[in-house]
């Protein structure tokens, strides 16, 4: 069982920056991969960025060059630095953890979500 707690969401103007943080209840060295997803009203939840224990990252095309995902093994946190924010980035952002090499219901965990609103 893994508990994930997100923080850092809020209201920001277009072109501004925001930093999200996800704190895990277990050592992240025991987690295969962690990432951030987002869901806008009326849309499907989509991957924003992910990072494996080996440091391999994956980003959605829409955020490449603007967002950066990082992890801190000492603090058991995964952060998402968001720069040059756009109105279309507005969504609820969810932290995700996967304990296995493949995604299965039994080993996938989600945070409660944090709202990010970008005003134009």
ABEGO torsion letter per residue (X at the ends): XBBBBBBGBEBBBBGBBBBBBBBBABBAAABABBBBBBBBBGBBBBBABBBBAAGBBBBBAAABGABBBBBBAAAGBBBBBBBGBBAAABBBBBBBBBABABBBAAABBBBAEBBBBBBX
